[in-house]
Amino acid sequence: MNTPHVVVVMGVAGTGKTTIGPLLAAELGVPYAEGDDFHPPENIAKMSAGTPLEDADRWPWLDAIGRWAHGRAGFGGVVSSSALKRSYRDRLRAGAPGAVFLHLTGDRSLIEERMAQRKGHFMPAALLDSQYATLQPLEVDEAGVAVDVSGTPEDITRRAVAALRRLEN
């Protein structure tokens, strides 16, 4: 399955965006970009200190992801971004109007457990509450699908590809 769409893999921390994104990109035959790599150093320092980002911190980050996605328009790509609020997704769509969202969702206890097992990531589990408080799930007028994160990364990727196929039909 090749897609000219850019798929934004979204969700709260710990849902597996960085794991599923590359697997999905490989399955679709398109490049993957790690959304965290678009953060300026100031954002990473704030999150590492346990301080949630404010919207003003996010705009340059979202704009950088949007520029990457725009450059992939018509060719396809996969990029990760928490994209928790509708306004963040709107900002991404402003830069890349054809973007499609893959919302990774799941049981909170499973996500907390996975976050506790992560090593060397700048996002502490303590920020999960702020992530859930901020989360605005995809709305019916937004191009995208939600996929549960239970199971293996390969299971999740298979469900994601199937859901994206249904979206294209």
N, C-alpha and C positions, 0 to 999 in steps of 0.2 A: 504494500500500500504506500504510494507516494502521495504527498499532499502539497499543494502550493501554499497552504495556510501556514502561518506561524502559530504554533500552539504555545500558550503561556500556561505552564504548570503552576497552579496556585494552591494555597492552603496555609494553615497555621504552621508554625515551626514544629518539626518532628513528624510531619505526615509523609515525608520521603521525597520531597521535590527533587533533591540532589541525587537521589538514587533512581527514581523513576524517570526523570528527565532524560538522562543519557540512554537508558534502555528504550524509551519511547522514540527518541531520535534515531537510534540504530534500527529499530523496527520500521520506521517511516522512511529511512534512507536520507535523512536531512541532518544538518549540523545542530549541535547543542551548545547553548551558552548558559553558563552558571550565573544566575541573577545576582548572587552575592558579590561577584567580581565587579559589578557596576557600582557598588557602594563606594562613596568617597571615604577616606580614612577616618574622618570625623564621625561618620555614622557607625563604623565598626567599633571605634573607641567607646561611643555611647552605649551600644548594645553589650559590649564586653563588660562594661561597668554595671550592667543590669538596668540601664535607663532606657525606657521605651523611646523610640523615635517619634518626633512630632511630624505633622504633615509637611511643614517647611523643610524638614530634613529629607523627606521622601521625594519631593518634586524633582530635584536634579537626578536622583537615582532612577525614578520612573521614566524621565525624559531620555536618559541614556539607554535604558532597555528599549524604549519606543523607537529610538534611532536605529538600534541594531535590528529590531523586528521590521522596521520600514525597509531597511536594506535587504531583507530576506523576502520581501513581498513578491509573490509569484514564483519563488524558488522553494519556499518552505523552510521551516526551522522549528526548534523547540528551545524555549528559554524558561527558566524558573523565576518566579517572583511571588511573594506572598499575596499581593494584590487583594488584600483583605477587604477593602472598602470599594463600593461602587465607584466613588470618585477616583480611586487609584486606577481601576480598570478603564474608566472613561479617559483618564490621562494617557494610559497605554494605547487605547484605541485611537486617540487623537493623533498619535505618532504613527500608528500602524492600524488603519481602519479595518483590515481583514483579519485581525487577530482573533483566535478562538481560544477559549479558556477551558482547561482541564482542572476542575476543583477536586483535590484529594481530600476526602473526608474520612472520618472514622471515630470510633469510640475514644473518648477522652482518656480513659485509663490506659488503653493501648498506646496512645500517642505519648502520654507521660512516661510510660515504661520505656519506649524507644528513645525518648530524649535523655532519660537517665543513663542509658547505655552508650550514648554518643561520647566520643572523646575528641578533644581539640576543636570543638565548634564554639564560635564566639557568642552564640545565643543561649543564655542560661535557661534552664527549665522554669525558673522563677518568672520569666516573662510570658509564659503560656497563658496566664490569666488575662494579661493585657491583650494578647493576640485574640483570644476568644471574645473578649469584650468589644474588640474592634471589628471582628468578622461580620461581614454582610454577604450571605451566600448569593450565588448567581441569581439574577432575576430572569423572568421568562423572556424578556426582550433582549437578553444578552446571549450571544453565540457561545455556547459552551455546554459542558457535561460535568456531572459529578460522579466520582468513582470512589468506592470504599477502599480503604487501605489495609483491610485485613488480608492475611495470606502472605505469600512470598512476593518479592518484587516482580518475578516473572508472571505470577497470577494477576497482580495489579496492572501490569503493563498490558497483558492480554485483554483484560476488561476495558482498559483505557482505549486501546486500538478499536475494539468492537464498538464502544460508545461513540468514538469519533467517526467511525464509518457510518453509523446510524445517523449522526448529525449531518453528514455530507449528502445523504440520500433524501 
